[in-house]
Amino acid sequence: MLLFLSIVVYHVVLFFCFEAQGLIFLFIFAPMKRKEPIQISSDLIADTIEMMYGPKLKYRMQVYRLTEKVCPKVLGDLARYATNFKFERGTLSMRILSAPLRQNLVMQHDLLMKRLNEEMGEEFVEHITFY
């Protein structure tokens, strides 16, 4: 899917976006001589990507943020005993390498789920499974 946008900021700037093998490429073409630098807001790029891919990309980014950033942050030092974070249909699954720690986390299931959802900023995790 290709998307072209033209924005006038003293000169015409052309944005050219395309996807290849799951990667998103954004090219910006502008005249070489400018008196002032052109500022491109991150909101414009985010809106362009959202127009192209919609809620599916937003969901993928939330899953990535949950599994790669939020879970290790919430678990703290215990994150070194947790591996294989997976999220599917509202259920977060993680492998816990220590059986006593796994049992302790099972007992604190509700507290852990509450902290994860607070970090995400919405009710994203509905259930947590440990294996």
Residue pairs with C-beta under 8 A, 6 or more apart in sequence:
1 18
1 19
1 52
2 16
2 17
2 18
3 15
3 16
3 17
3 18
3 48
3 51
3 52
4 14
4 15
4 16
5 14
5 15
5 48
6 12
6 13
6 14
6 15
7 13
7 15
7 44
9 38
9 39
10 34
10 35
10 36
10 38
11 30
11 31
11 34
11 38
12 30
12 31
13 28
13 29
13 30
13 38
14 28
14 29
14 30
15 26
15 27
15 28
15 48
16 26
16 27
16 28
16 29
17 24
17 25
17 26
17 27
17 48
17 49
17 52
18 24
18 25
19 25
19 52
24 49
24 52
26 45
26 48
28 40
30 38
49 57
50 57
50 58
62 120
62 124
63 87
65 120
66 85
66 87
66 92
66 116
66 120
66 124
66 125
67 85
67 86
67 87
67 92
68 85
70 116
70 119
70 120
71 79
71 82
71 85
71 92
71 94
71 116
72 79
72 82
73 119
74 112
74 115
74 116
74 119
75 82
78 101
78 105
81 96
81 97
81 98
81 101
82 94
82 95
82 96
82 97
83 94
83 95
83 97
84 93
84 94
84 95
85 92
85 93
85 94
86 92
86 93
86 94
87 93
87 125
90 124
90 125
90 126
90 127
91 125
91 126
91 127
91 128
91 129
92 116
92 125
92 127
92 128
92 129
93 128
93 129
93 130
93 131
94 128
94 129
94 130
94 131
95 130
95 131
96 102
96 105
96 130
96 131
102 130
105 112
105 130
106 130
109 128
112 128
113 125
113 127
113 128
116 124
116 125
116 128
117 123
117 124
117 125
